[in-house]
Amino acid sequence: LGDLKVSSHNTTHRMFLAAALAAALVSASFAHAQTTKQSQDMMNKMDANKDGQLSKDEYMKYQEKRFDAMDKDKNKMLSQDEWLQRQLSETDGSF
């Protein structure tokens, strides 16, 4: 009877571990899919001529546009406050 209890406990423990592993794998797959989608969305934003490729010129123009948007006082320099505002904007999806 004692062996049956141990066996039942081990089976429950294994089932729990298997469920936890499955949940972790699903979570990792979802995170990867989200990151891939975000990356594709970002490239699509930068791809001005929509040819599915990103030229250095397209990349640099996009970055310049982002810089100009952050440079609130238009002095061609970013203050610490302007830079920190960028951090806040990126977390709410503005960029």
N, C-alpha and C positions, 0 to 999 in steps of 0.2 A: 504493500500500500504506500510506503514511503517513497519508493521509486516512481510510482505513478504521479505523486505530487510534484516531484522534481521535474519529471518529464513534461507535465502540464505547464509548469512554470517556465521551463526552457522554451516550449513551443510559443507561449504567450510573448515571452521576451523576444524571440526571433521574429514573430509577426509584427511586433511593435517596431523593431529595428528595420524590417523590410518596408513598413509603411513610412517611417521617417526618411529612409533613403529615397523612396519613390517621391515623396513630397519635396525633398531637396533637389532631386533631378528635374522635376516639373518646374520648380521655382527657378533653377538655373537656366532652363530652356526658355522660360518666359523672359527672364532678364536679358538673355542673349538676343532674343527676337526683338525686344524693345530697343536695345542698343543698336542693332542692325537697322531697324526702322528709323531711328533717330539719325543715324549716320547717312542713310539714303535720303532722308528728308533734307538734311543739311546740304548734301551734295546737290540735290535738285534746286535748292535756293541759290546756290552759287553758280550753277550751270546756266549762264545767261542765254546762250544760244540753243539750249535744250538738245544738244547732240549726244548726251549721255556720257560726256567726257568733261573733265575739268582742266582747263588750261591755266597756266601760271597767271596770265592776265586776268582771267575770271576770278581766280582765287584772290589775287591782290586787290582787285576792285571791290570785292565783297568785304575784305578785311578793312579797306580804307573807308568804306561806307559805315561799317561797325564803329571804327575809331571816330569818325565824324559825328555819329549819333551819340557817342559817349562824351565827346568834347562839348559840353553844354555852353561854355563861355567862348567857344570858337577861337581859342588862342593857340591851336595846333599842339597843345600839350595836355596830358591828362593829370589832373590833380589827384591826390589820394581819395578825396571824396567822390570824384567822377569815376575812378576805378572801382571803388567799393559799390557804387550804384550799379555798375556793370554786373558785379557778382549777384546783386539782388535781382536784377533784370533777368539774368540767365536762369535763376532758380524758378522764376514764375513763367518762363517760356517766352519772354519777349524777344529773344534773339534766336 
